[in-house]
């Protein structure tokens, strides 16, 4: 095994390939440069396909990470409005909020330049209704590369960032 290589679990899904970066298995903090480079390579692989953004967040966690003023600014910047917001309730208490918005070039730049990929708890960057990049509650970061070209761009991106990786197929 490559020393300090990141582990990516792969699975074929028809024409698509899923690459999953498990945060626990790789033992990197979500603000680690290696983790950020994985997200950057994922973004490059599907940049021309992304049309939609879905974000789930917890108010207090987001405020703790970025501050109250910045949290409001960030949510507005990403497209959160009263009209597109849904609340997830548990026993009548809001545990998280979810919104869906069009994905823009500004959003691409925001995610590409994130210093901590866990700034938002859970997000999906989508092509229509199809997930392309998913970050799930500090558990995993996943790319669903829809075709061979996207798959190659992702792997070449990791190599360009000098990020050694090991692909582990799962069924």
Residue pairs with C-beta under 8 A, 6 or more apart in sequence:
1 166
2 164
2 165
2 166
3 164
4 164
5 164
5 165
5 166
6 21
6 26
6 28
6 34
6 38
6 158
6 163
6 164
6 165
6 166
7 21
7 22
7 25
7 26
7 165
7 166
7 168
8 19
8 20
8 21
8 165
8 166
8 167
8 168
9 18
9 19
9 20
9 22
9 168
9 169
9 170
10 17
10 18
10 19
10 20
10 167
10 168
10 169
10 170
11 17
11 18
11 20
11 169
11 170
11 171
12 18
13 144
15 146
15 147
16 144
16 145
16 146
16 147
17 144
17 145
17 151
18 142
18 143
18 144
18 145
19 42
19 142
19 143
19 145
19 154
19 167
20 140
20 141
20 142
21 35
21 38
21 140
21 141
21 142
22 139
22 140
23 30
23 35
23 138
23 139
23 140
23 141
24 139
26 34
26 35
28 34
28 35
29 35
30 116
30 117
30 118
30 138
31 115
31 116
31 117
31 118
34 163
35 117
35 141
36 114
36 115
36 117
37 158
37 161
37 163
38 141
38 158
38 163
39 111
39 112
39 114
39 117
39 133
39 135
39 141
40 112
40 157
40 161
41 153
41 154
41 157
41 158
41 160
41 161
41 163
42 133
42 141
42 143
42 154
42 157
43 108
43 111
43 112
43 125
43 133
44 153
44 154
44 157
45 143
45 145
45 150
45 151
45 153
45 154
45 157
46 125
46 127
46 132
46 133
46 143
46 145
46 146
46 150
47 108
49 127
49 132
49 146
49 150
50 103
50 108
50 125
50 126
50 127
50 132
50 133
51 102
51 103
51 126
51 127
51 128
52 100
52 101
52 102
52 103
52 124
52 125
52 126
52 127
52 128
52 129
53 78
53 79
53 100
53 101
53 102
53 103
53 107
53 123
53 124
53 125
53 126
54 98
54 99
54 100
54 123
54 124
54 126
55 75
55 78
55 80
55 98
55 99
55 101
55 120
55 122
55 123
55 124
56 88
56 96
56 97
56 98
56 120
56 121
56 122
56 123
57 75
57 96
57 97
57 120
57 121
57 122
58 95
58 96
58 97
58 121
59 71
59 94
59 97
61 121
62 71
62 74
62 75
62 119
62 120
62 121
63 71
65 71
65 116
65 118
65 119
66 74
66 119
74 119
75 99
77 106
77 110
78 99
78 101
78 107
78 110
79 99
79 101
79 102
79 107
80 97
80 99
80 101
81 99
84 99
84 100
84 101
85 97
85 98
85 99
86 97
86 98
86 99
87 94
87 96
87 97
87 98
88 94
88 95
88 96
88 97
88 98
89 95
96 121
96 122
103 125
103 126
111 125
111 133
117 135
117 141
118 135
118 138
120 135
121 137
121 138
122 135
122 136
122 137
123 133
123 134
123 135
124 131
124 133
124 134
125 131
125 132
125 133
125 134
126 132
127 146
130 144
130 146
131 142
131 144
132 143
132 144
132 145
132 146
133 141
133 142
133 143
133 144
134 140
134 141
134 142
134 144
135 141
135 142
136 142
143 154
145 151
145 154
155 165
158 165
